[in-house]
Amino acid sequence: MSDYSVNTNCSLSPLELYEKVTAQGNEVRSLKSKKASKEDIDAAVNKLLTLKLEYKTVTGKAYEAGSPPTNDTPISNSEPLKVNDDEDFVDPWSVHTSSAKGVDYDKLIVRFGSSKIENELIERIERVTGCKAHHFLRRGIFFSHRDMHQILDAYESKKSFYLYTGRGPSSDAMHVGHLIPFIFTKWLQDVFDVPLIIQLTDDEKYLWKELTPEACHGYAIENAKDIIACGFDVNKTFIFSDLDYMGSSPSFYKNVVKIQKHVTFNQVKGIFGFTDSDCIGKISFPAIQAAPSFSNSFPQVFNNRTDIPCLIPCAIDQDPYFRMTRDVAPRIGYIKPALMHSTFFPALQGAQTKMSASDPNSSIFLTDTAKQIKTKINKHAFSGGKDSIEEHRRLGGNCDVDVSYMYLTFFFEDDEKLEKIRQDYTSGTMLTGELKSILIQTLQPLIAEHQARRQAVTDEVVKQFMSPRKLAFNF
């Protein structure tokens, strides 16, 4: 699964981009007038939106029909992409917002066509499992879903399902933001007692990054150790590297080919914003990330059955892959995967972007020492406090933009104490330094414990998790 980098037609002049946007707009109108299929129209519309964003990136102005650019020289592209408050940009590689509060997730739900995780659904999960909802659910960190009620319907009818999530291994060190889907997936596996498939997309990283296949595969093995250290059960979990598994599983590759046949080049360009200069590996990769959504991709686990539903916990930026998957599924005779979407884990510098593994000061890494954690938080964590102690005592801090408080919502489990922290900081009773100190005291033992568990993960343990085999379930 993906990291972030902006993918734009920066080699085109503003006028050339303007002409491309105009032509794509005409294409959308033509498809609608011809009553083309919904997937073709949606793909064309997505491509139009991508082109409009690229035009704005290059010119600094929104596209206006009939008003070609007067200056054909692109603006500097060295600054981060700027968007209006209501124009959050989210795709599998890029996340941008100008709001210090971060992405407007309610608007994203509407734009992506998913469903909000309401209290009714959380209460139903508690009733079905007999367990209190994870604090990621209670606090809206996992906030959106597709077809979760159908998963619960199946479970209540004594029918099994399986979990699928993944990681794109672009470095040997993961940061705390990478833990979020795995912490939640571990909880889901524990309360539902179901199989788990974890995909390591080392092939994707080779295609997108300036790395060798050997380096990407090495990162996959190292990342697997961090994932295993989250506490997954080897008898219930299969972890695989694409570079390993694709060549040894005819069933998996057969599903990849089926998916590829049912997604047109026009559709994949519209969904993901690929251009004519992208390598064909990128264009075909989405089918590889889609294939684990279907149970017969893993015959050793599911006994070649095609009727086992799949639930995918992931960050909302991965949704385009699985919208494509859900569109293809009924056309190749499979069940649509269900999804649960999480919010983004913000960078230390603020919620406008996510943590980045390429910027050591934007992230708390799982390899950081207690001293490094303290230094990074004190030096780099964006504060919602006021400029002076006197002003802060009088006006209070802003938890909506304070990164230390945001991090506590992820890792501080006591709801009552967290609410007391919010009240004290908002009222000015608690200062920024005190809030940062609470975060430091929360993360230091959490990461130290993770490091100790990882130390116990040997190469032999990794091999056990990554060996294709029957798990502790009968299908």
C-alpha positions in Angstrom: 0.0 0.0 0.0 1.1 3.5 -0.8 3.3 6.3 0.5 2.9 9.8 -0.8 4.3 11.8 -3.7 2.6 14.3 -6.0 1.9 13.0 -9.6 1.3 15.9 -12.0 1.8 16.8 -15.6 4.5 19.3 -14.7 6.2 19.0 -18.0 3.2 20.5 -19.8 2.8 24.3 -20.2 -0.3 26.0 -18.7 -1.8 26.3 -22.1 -1.3 22.7 -22.9 -2.9 21.7 -19.6 -5.8 24.1 -20.2 -6.4 22.4 -23.5 -6.3 18.9 -21.9 -8.8 20.0 -19.2 -11.1 21.4 -22.0 -10.8 18.2 -24.0 -11.5 16.1 -21.0 -14.6 18.2 -20.1 -15.9 17.6 -23.7 -15.2 13.9 -23.3 -17.3 13.8 -20.1 -20.2 15.6 -21.8 -20.0 13.3 -24.8 -20.1 10.1 -22.6 -23.1 11.5 -20.7 -24.9 12.3 -24.0 -24.2 8.8 -25.3 -25.5 7.3 -22.0 -22.2 5.5 -21.5 -21.7 3.1 -18.6 -21.4 4.5 -15.1 -17.9 3.3 -14.7 -16.7 5.0 -17.9 -18.4 8.2 -16.9 -16.9 8.1 -13.4 -13.5 7.4 -14.7 -13.7 10.3 -17.1 -14.9 12.6 -14.3 -12.1 11.5 -12.0 -9.6 12.2 -14.7 -11.2 15.7 -15.3 -10.9 16.5 -11.6 -7.2 15.4 -11.5 -6.4 17.5 -14.6 -8.1 20.5 -13.0 -6.0 20.1 -9.9 -2.8 19.8 -11.9 -3.8 23.0 -13.8 -4.3 24.8 -10.5 -0.9 23.5 -9.3 0.9 24.7 -12.4 -0.9 28.1 -12.8 -1.9 29.0 -9.3 -5.5 29.6 -10.5 -8.6 27.4 -10.9 -9.6 26.4 -14.4 -12.3 28.5 -16.0 -13.9 27.5 -19.3 -13.3 30.0 -22.0 -10.5 31.7 -20.1 -7.2 30.3 -21.3 -4.1 31.3 -19.3 -2.5 34.6 -20.2 0.9 33.5 -18.9 2.2 30.3 -20.4 5.1 30.0 -17.9 4.4 27.6 -15.0 4.7 28.9 -11.5 7.4 27.4 -9.3 6.5 23.9 -8.1 8.9 23.8 -5.2 6.2 24.7 -2.7 3.6 22.3 -1.3 0.4 22.1 -3.2 -2.0 24.8 -1.9 -5.8 24.2 -1.8 -8.7 26.2 -0.6 -10.3 25.2 2.8 -13.0 23.2 1.0 -10.6 21.6 -1.5 -8.9 18.8 0.5 -6.9 16.6 -2.0 -6.6 12.9 -1.2 -5.5 10.1 -3.4 -3.3 7.0 -2.8 -0.1 9.1 -3.0 -0.9 12.6 -1.9 -2.8 14.3 0.9 -3.1 18.0 1.1 -5.2 20.5 3.0 -4.8 24.1 4.0 -6.7 23.7 7.2 -4.7 23.4 10.4 -7.4 21.0 11.7 -6.6 18.6 8.9 -8.8 17.0 6.3 -12.6 17.5 6.5 -13.6 13.9 6.7 -17.3 14.5 6.5 -16.8 16.1 3.1 -14.5 13.2 2.1 -17.3 10.7 3.0 -19.6 12.6 0.6 -17.0 12.8 -2.1 -16.0 9.1 -1.9 -19.6 7.9 -1.4 -18.8 5.9 1.7 -20.9 5.8 4.9 -20.1 7.4 8.2 -19.5 5.1 11.2 -22.4 6.2 13.4 -23.0 5.3 17.1 -25.6 2.7 15.9 -22.9 0.7 14.1 -20.5 1.0 17.0 -23.2 -0.3 19.4 -24.0 -3.1 17.0 -20.3 -4.2 16.9 -20.3 -4.2 20.7 -23.4 -6.3 20.8 -22.2 -8.8 18.3 -18.7 -9.2 19.8 -19.6 -8.8 23.4 -16.6 -6.4 23.7 -16.3 -2.6 24.3 -15.5 -0.8 21.1 -11.9 0.0 20.5 -11.0 3.7 21.3 -10.2 4.2 17.6 -14.0 3.6 16.9 -15.2 5.6 19.9 -13.1 8.6 19.0 -13.9 8.6 15.3 -10.3 7.6 14.2 -12.0 4.9 12.1 -14.8 7.0 10.8 -16.1 5.6 7.5 -17.1 2.2 6.1 -18.5 0.3 3.2 -20.9 -2.6 3.8 -19.8 -3.2 7.5 -23.4 -4.1 8.3 -23.2 -6.9 5.7 -20.1 -8.3 7.5 -22.0 -8.2 10.8 -25.0 -9.9 9.2 -22.8 -12.7 8.0 -21.1 -13.0 11.3 -24.4 -13.2 13.2 -25.5 -15.9 10.8 -22.4 -18.0 11.9 -20.7 -17.3 8.6 -17.0 -16.4 8.7 -15.1 -13.6 7.0 -11.5 -12.6 6.8 -9.4 -9.5 7.3 -7.0 -8.0 4.8 -4.7 -5.0 5.2 -1.2 -4.1 4.0 1.9 -2.1 4.1 4.1 -0.5 1.4 7.6 -1.1 2.6 9.7 1.9 1.4 12.2 1.9 4.3 13.4 -0.4 7.0 12.0 1.8 9.8 8.3 2.3 10.3 6.8 5.3 12.2 4.0 5.3 14.8 1.5 6.3 12.2 2.1 3.0 10.4 0.9 1.2 13.5 -2.6 2.5 13.4 -4.2 0.1 10.9 -2.3 -2.8 12.5 -3.4 -2.0 16.1 -7.0 -1.8 14.9 -6.7 -4.9 12.8 -5.3 -6.8 15.7 -8.3 -5.8 17.8 -10.7 -6.9 15.0 -9.0 -10.2 14.7 -9.2 -10.8 18.5 -12.8 -9.9 18.9 -14.1 -11.7 15.8 -11.6 -14.6 15.8 -11.1 -14.6 12.0 -8.1 -15.1 9.6 -5.9 -12.2 8.6 -4.1 -11.6 5.3 -1.3 -8.9 5.3 0.1 -7.9 1.9 3.6 -6.3 1.7 3.7 -4.4 -1.6 7.4 -4.4 -2.2 6.7 -4.6 -6.0 4.8 -1.3 -5.8 7.8 0.4 -4.0 10.1 -0.8 -6.7 7.8 0.7 -9.4 7.4 4.1 -7.6 10.7 4.6 -5.9 14.4 4.7 -6.9 15.1 1.4 -5.2 16.2 -2.0 -6.3 13.9 -5.0 -6.1 16.3 -6.5 -3.5 16.1 -3.4 -1.3 12.3 -3.4 -1.5 12.1 -7.0 -0.5 14.6 -6.4 2.3 12.4 -3.6 3.6 9.4 -5.9 3.4 11.1 -8.5 5.7 12.1 -5.7 8.2 8.6 -4.2 8.2 7.1 -7.7 8.7 9.0 -7.8 12.0 7.4 -4.6 13.2 4.0 -5.9 12.1 4.5 -9.2 13.9 5.6 -7.3 17.0 2.0 -5.9 17.2 1.0 -9.2 18.6 -0.5 -11.2 15.7 -1.1 -14.9 16.1 1.0 -17.0 13.7 -1.8 -19.6 13.6 -4.3 -17.1 12.3 -2.2 -14.7 10.2 -0.6 -15.0 6.7 1.9 -12.2 5.7 3.2 -12.2 2.2 5.5 -10.2 -0.1 4.2 -9.6 -3.6 7.7 -10.3 -5.0 7.6 -13.7 -3.4 3.9 -14.8 -3.6 3.1 -13.7 -7.1 5.5 -16.2 -8.6 4.4 -19.1 -6.4 0.6 -18.8 -6.4 -1.2 -19.5 -9.7 -4.5 -18.8 -8.0 -3.4 -15.3 -6.9 -2.0 -14.5 -10.3 -5.2 -15.7 -12.0 -7.2 -13.3 -10.0 -4.8 -10.5 -10.9 -5.3 -11.2 -14.6 -9.1 -11.3 -14.2 -9.1 -7.9 -12.5 -6.8 -6.5 -15.2 -9.1 -7.7 -18.0 -12.1 -5.9 -16.5 -10.5 -2.4 -15.9 -9.8 -0.3 -18.9 -6.7 1.9 -19.4 -9.1 4.9 -19.4 -10.6 3.9 -16.1 -7.3 3.4 -14.3 -6.0 6.7 -15.5 -9.2 8.4 -14.3 -9.1 6.7 -10.9 -5.4 7.1 -10.1 -4.3 10.0 -12.3 -1.7 8.0 -14.2 -0.3 9.7 -17.3 1.1 8.5 -20.6 4.6 8.8 -19.1 4.0 6.4 -16.2 5.5 2.9 -16.6 3.2 0.1 -17.4 4.0 -1.5 -14.0 2.2 1.3 -12.2 -0.8 1.1 -14.5 -1.2 -2.7 -13.8 -0.4 -2.6 -10.1 -3.9 -1.7 -8.7 -5.0 -5.2 -9.8 -2.3 -6.7 -7.5 -3.5 -4.7 -4.5 -7.1 -5.7 -5.3 -6.5 -9.5 -5.6 -6.2 -10.2 -1.8 -9.8 -9.0 -1.5 -11.0 -12.4 -3.0 -10.6 -15.5 -0.8 -9.6 -17.9 -3.6 -6.4 -15.9 -4.0 -5.2 -17.9 -0.9 -6.3 -21.6 -1.6 -4.1 -22.9 1.2 -6.1 -20.8 3.7 -9.7 -20.8 2.2 -9.7 -24.2 0.4 -10.3 -22.5 -3.0 -13.6 -21.0 -1.8 -14.8 -17.8 -3.5 -17.7 -17.0 -1.0 -15.7 -15.8 2.1 -16.4 -12.1 2.6 -13.4 -9.8 3.1 -13.1 -6.8 5.5 -10.3 -4.3 4.8 -9.2 -1.8 7.5 -7.2 0.9 5.9 -6.6 4.6 5.7 -9.1 6.5 3.6 -6.5 7.4 0.9 -6.5 3.7 -0.1 -10.2 3.7 -1.0 -9.7 4.3 -4.7 -8.1 0.9 -5.0 -11.0 -0.8 -3.4 -13.7 1.3 -5.2 -12.2 -0.2 -8.3 -12.1 -3.6 -6.7 -15.8 -3.4 -5.7 -16.8 -2.4 -9.2 -15.0 -5.3 -10.7 -16.0 -8.0 -8.1 -19.5 -8.8 -9.4 -18.3 -8.9 -13.0 -15.9 -11.7 -12.2 -18.3 -13.5 -9.9 -16.9 -12.5 -6.5 -18.2 -10.7 -3.4 -17.5 -7.0 -3.0 -15.0 -6.4 -0.1 -16.2 -4.3 2.8 -14.0 -1.5 4.2 -13.4 0.5 7.4 -11.5 3.8 6.8 -9.2 5.6 9.3 -8.2 9.2 9.4 -4.6 10.2 8.7 -1.9 10.4 11.4 -0.6 13.9 11.2 3.0 15.0 10.8 4.6 16.6 13.9 4.5 19.9 12.1 0.7 19.9 11.7 -2.3 18.1 10.3 -2.1 19.6 6.8 -0.1 16.5 5.7 0.6 13.0 7.0 3.8 11.8 8.6 6.5 11.0 6.1 9.0 8.2 6.4 11.4 10.3 4.2 11.4 13.3 6.7 12.9 12.1 10.1 11.7 15.3 11.8 8.1 14.8 10.7 7.8 11.4 12.4 8.3 9.4 15.6 10.0 6.2 14.3 9.6 2.9 16.0 13.4 2.8 16.2 13.7 6.2 18.1 15.3 6.3 21.5 13.5 7.8 24.5 15.7 10.9 24.1 14.9 11.3 20.4 11.2 11.0 21.1 11.4 13.7 23.7 13.5 16.0 21.5 11.3 15.6 18.5 8.1 16.3 20.4 9.5 19.3 22.3 11.1 20.8 19.2 8.8 19.9 16.3 5.3 19.2 17.6 3.0 21.9 16.4 1.3 23.7 19.3 -2.2 25.0 19.7 -1.1 27.1 22.6 -0.7 30.9 22.8 2.5 32.9 22.4 2.9 33.8 26.0 2.0 32.1 29.3 -0.2 35.0 30.3 -2.2 34.9 27.1 -2.5 31.1 27.2 -3.8 31.2 30.8 -6.3 33.8 29.7 -7.5 32.3 26.3 -6.5 28.7 26.6 -5.1 26.3 23.9 -6.7 24.9 20.7 -6.9 21.1 20.8 -8.2 21.1 17.3 -4.8 22.0 15.9 -2.4 20.9 18.6 -0.5 17.9 17.4 0.4 16.6 20.9 -3.3 16.4 21.7 -4.0 14.8 18.4 -1.4 12.1 19.1 -2.9 11.5 22.5 -6.3 10.7 20.9 -4.6 7.8 19.1 -2.5 6.4 22.0 -3.9 7.6 25.3 -6.5 4.9 26.1 -8.3 6.4 29.2 -11.3 8.4 27.9 -12.0 10.3 31.1 -8.4 11.3 31.6 -8.1 12.4 28.0 -11.2 14.5 28.3 -9.7 16.1 31.5 -6.6 16.9 29.5 -8.7 18.5 26.8 -10.6 20.6 29.3 -7.5 21.8 31.1 -5.6 22.7 27.9 -8.6 24.5 26.4 -9.2 26.5 29.6 -5.5 27.5 29.9 -5.0 25.5 33.1 -2.5 23.2 31.3 0.4 24.7 29.4 1.8 23.4 26.1 5.0 22.1 27.8 2.8 20.1 30.2 0.7 18.6 27.3 3.9 17.7 25.4 5.2 16.0 28.6 2.1 13.8 28.8 2.6 12.8 25.2 6.3 12.0 25.8 5.4 9.9 28.8 2.8 8.1 26.8 5.0 7.3 23.7 8.3 6.5 25.3 7.1 3.3 27.1 4.8 2.3 24.1 7.7 2.4 21.7 10.2 0.8 24.1 7.8 -2.1 24.6 7.3 -2.4 20.8 11.1 -2.5 20.4 11.4 -5.3 23.0 8.7 -7.4 21.2 10.4 -6.8 17.9 13.7 -7.9 19.2 12.1 -11.3 19.9 11.0 -11.6 16.3 13.6 -13.8 14.7 14.1 -14.6 11.0 12.6 -18.0 11.7 9.4 -16.4 13.1 9.1 -14.2 10.0 9.5 -17.3 7.9 6.6 -19.0 9.8 4.3 -16.0 9.2 5.2 -15.7 5.5 5.0 -19.4 4.6 1.9 -20.3 2.5 0.0 -22.7 4.8 -3.3 -23.7 6.3 -4.3 -21.5 9.2 -6.3 -22.5 12.3 -9.6 -22.4 10.5 -11.6 -24.9 8.6 -13.1 -23.8 5.3 
